[in-house]
Amino acid sequence: MAHRRRSDQEWLEIFQQYEDSPLNQREFCRQNQLSPSTFFSKRRSLKLTRENQQCSFVRAEVVEQTTRY
């Protein structure tokens, strides 16, 4: 069986299919001819990537502070 590289978008679609299915991870991988270790690894890496993208910048407002003596 030839292995092909999937795009991140394809993996996101696969993970959505998994979430929508009643199958556990092992059975889902078997039925879709996916390596469970690759499935887990890619799922984790994409989750971390999305979290880092969401937390990259925080909007801040600079307010002039005056001190009175």
C-alpha positions in Angstrom: 0.0 0.0 0.0 1.5 3.4 -1.0 1.4 6.1 1.6 0.5 9.6 0.6 1.0 12.9 2.4 -2.2 14.6 3.4 -2.5 18.3 3.8 -3.4 19.9 7.1 -6.9 20.6 5.7 -7.4 16.9 4.8 -6.4 15.9 8.3 -8.8 18.4 9.8 -11.6 16.8 7.7 -10.5 13.3 8.9 -10.6 14.5 12.5 -14.1 15.9 12.0 -15.2 12.6 10.5 -13.8 10.8 13.5 -15.6 13.2 15.9 -18.8 12.6 14.1 -18.5 8.8 14.1 -19.5 6.4 16.9 -16.2 4.6 16.5 -13.2 4.6 18.8 -9.9 5.8 17.5 -8.5 2.4 16.8 -11.5 1.2 14.9 -11.8 4.4 13.0 -8.1 4.2 11.9 -8.6 0.6 10.9 -11.6 1.3 8.7 -9.9 4.3 7.1 -6.6 2.6 6.7 -4.8 5.1 8.9 -1.9 4.4 11.2 -3.1 5.0 14.8 0.3 6.5 15.8 0.2 8.9 12.8 -3.5 9.8 13.6 -2.6 10.6 17.2 0.6 12.5 16.4 -1.0 14.6 13.6 -4.0 15.4 15.8 -1.8 16.6 18.6 0.5 18.6 16.4 -2.4 20.4 14.6 -4.1 21.1 18.0 -0.8 22.7 19.2 -0.4 24.7 16.0 -4.0 26.0 16.2 -3.5 27.0 19.9 -0.3 28.8 19.1 -1.9 30.7 16.3 -4.8 31.7 18.5 -2.5 33.0 21.2 0.1 34.8 19.1 -1.1 38.3 19.7 -3.2 40.1 22.3 -4.8 43.4 21.5 -3.6 46.0 23.9 -4.5 49.7 24.3 -1.9 52.1 25.5 -3.3 54.6 28.0 -1.3 57.6 29.2 -0.9 57.5 32.9 -0.4 60.6 34.8 0.9 60.7 38.4 -0.2 63.4 40.7 1.9 64.4 43.7 
